[in-house]
Amino acid sequence: MVNRHHHVPLGFTLVELVTTMIVIGIIAVTVLPRLLSDSSYSAYSLRNEFISELRQVQLKAMQNTDQCYQIDVTASGYTLRHFSGRTASLCTNQVRIEQSQTFSGGAYIALASNASQAFSITFDEQGRMVSPACSGNCFNAVADETLAIAVESEGYIYAQ
């Protein structure tokens, strides 16, 4: 009687392991970013973008004292409007409307005081925010977390 032992492989070869790792890597790079929400990043990017927009409008208001610039915020985005005149704290005689900037990833900007998502922002010729009347934590960039935007009474705009 001949005793024959058959050798049965009990593991994976190196080629099989490397191939599997490459396939998992390709899936991770292409599929996972589409499945995961981008809202955690969008709160920070939206806050920084909105601070930049506020500072730009503030500078335009200080450089063009006879004109008026206004940011109109809605639940879906914001728009910069340019006016040729100012009457007290109101902008008059609209000249131009910039292309609307839309929010993405479920993010939005809201007033810190009442959570309103529809409001207008204007600055006076000295760079102080006239509308809305606010000092300190004035706006929130909201996504999966809430990030504050502060505007001091002297006009300093910063992230909190």
WOCORQUI-V479640 format. One record per residue. RES is the residue in one letter. SS is DSSP state (A for helix, B for strand, O for the rest). NEAR is the number of other ideal C-beta (glycine too) atoms within 12 Angstrom. D_CENTER is the distance of its C-alpha to the mean C-alpha in Angstrom with 1 decimal. Layout:
RES | SS | NEAR | D_CENTER
RES | SS | NEAR | D_CENTER
This chain:
M | O | 3 | 79.5
V | O | 4 | 76.7
N | O | 5 | 73.7
R | O | 6 | 70.7
H | O | 6 | 67.3
H | O | 6 | 64.5
H | O | 6 | 61.5
V | O | 6 | 58.4
P | O | 8 | 55.0
L | O | 6 | 53.2
G | O | 8 | 49.7
F | O | 12 | 47.3
T | O | 11 | 47.9
L | A | 10 | 45.6
V | A | 10 | 44.8
E | A | 13 | 43.7
L | A | 13 | 41.5
V | A | 13 | 39.8
T | A | 14 | 39.3
T | A | 15 | 37.7
M | A | 15 | 35.3
I | A | 14 | 34.3
V | A | 15 | 33.8
I | A | 15 | 31.6
G | A | 14 | 29.6
I | A | 13 | 29.0
I | A | 15 | 28.0
A | A | 15 | 25.5
V | A | 12 | 23.9
T | A | 12 | 23.8
V | O | 13 | 23.7
L | A | 14 | 21.8
P | A | 12 | 18.3
R | A | 11 | 18.8
L | A | 10 | 19.9
L | O | 13 | 17.3
S | O | 17 | 14.0
D | O | 21 | 10.8
S | A | 23 | 9.1
S | A | 18 | 10.0
Y | A | 23 | 8.2
S | A | 27 | 4.9
A | A | 32 | 5.1
Y | A | 24 | 6.0
S | A | 23 | 4.1
L | A | 39 | 1.2
R | A | 33 | 4.9
N | A | 21 | 6.6
E | A | 28 | 5.8
F | A | 39 | 6.7
I | A | 30 | 9.5
S | A | 22 | 10.7
E | A | 33 | 11.0
L | A | 38 | 12.9
R | A | 27 | 15.0
Q | A | 24 | 15.9
V | A | 41 | 17.0
Q | A | 33 | 18.9
L | A | 20 | 20.7
K | A | 29 | 21.7
A | A | 35 | 23.1
M | A | 21 | 25.1
Q | A | 16 | 26.4
N | O | 23 | 27.3
T | O | 17 | 28.9
D | O | 19 | 30.7
Q | O | 27 | 27.5
C | B | 36 | 24.6
Y | B | 43 | 20.9
Q | B | 37 | 18.7
I | B | 41 | 15.1
D | B | 30 | 15.5
V | B | 38 | 12.8
T | O | 20 | 13.6
A | O | 19 | 12.7
S | O | 18 | 11.7
G | B | 25 | 9.9
Y | B | 36 | 11.1
T | B | 25 | 14.0
L | B | 33 | 15.8
R | B | 28 | 19.5
H | B | 27 | 22.4
F | B | 27 | 25.7
S | B | 17 | 29.0
G | B | 18 | 30.1
R | B | 26 | 29.5
T | B | 14 | 31.7
A | O | 12 | 31.3
S | O | 21 | 27.6
L | B | 17 | 27.2
C | B | 35 | 26.2
T | B | 19 | 29.0
N | B | 16 | 29.9
Q | B | 21 | 26.7
V | B | 19 | 26.9
R | B | 18 | 23.8
I | B | 17 | 20.6
E | O | 21 | 17.9
Q | O | 11 | 16.3
S | O | 17 | 13.7
Q | B | 25 | 10.1
T | B | 20 | 9.4
F | O | 29 | 6.8
S | O | 19 | 7.7
G | O | 21 | 9.0
G | O | 21 | 9.9
A | O | 36 | 6.8
Y | B | 34 | 7.4
I | B | 41 | 8.3
A | B | 33 | 11.9
L | B | 27 | 14.8
A | O | 26 | 15.9
S | O | 17 | 19.5
N | O | 14 | 19.8
A | O | 16 | 16.5
S | O | 21 | 16.8
Q | O | 23 | 14.1
A | O | 20 | 16.2
F | B | 28 | 17.0
S | B | 27 | 17.5
I | B | 41 | 17.1
T | B | 38 | 19.9
F | B | 37 | 21.4
D | O | 28 | 25.1
E | O | 22 | 26.9
Q | O | 16 | 26.7
G | O | 28 | 22.9
R | O | 24 | 23.0
M | B | 36 | 20.7
V | B | 31 | 23.2
S | B | 28 | 21.2
P | O | 25 | 20.2
A | O | 18 | 22.8
C | O | 29 | 21.0
S | O | 19 | 21.4
G | B | 20 | 19.8
N | B | 22 | 17.0
C | B | 36 | 15.9
F | B | 40 | 12.3
N | B | 31 | 10.4
A | B | 42 | 6.9
V | B | 30 | 8.5
A | O | 26 | 8.7
D | O | 19 | 11.8
E | O | 18 | 11.8
T | B | 23 | 11.2
L | B | 33 | 10.1
A | B | 27 | 11.9
I | B | 38 | 11.6
A | B | 26 | 15.3
V | B | 36 | 17.3
E | O | 19 | 21.0
S | O | 18 | 23.8
E | O | 17 | 24.6
G | O | 26 | 21.2
Y | O | 21 | 19.6
I | B | 36 | 15.8
Y | B | 23 | 14.5
A | B | 26 | 12.4
Q | O | 20 | 14.6
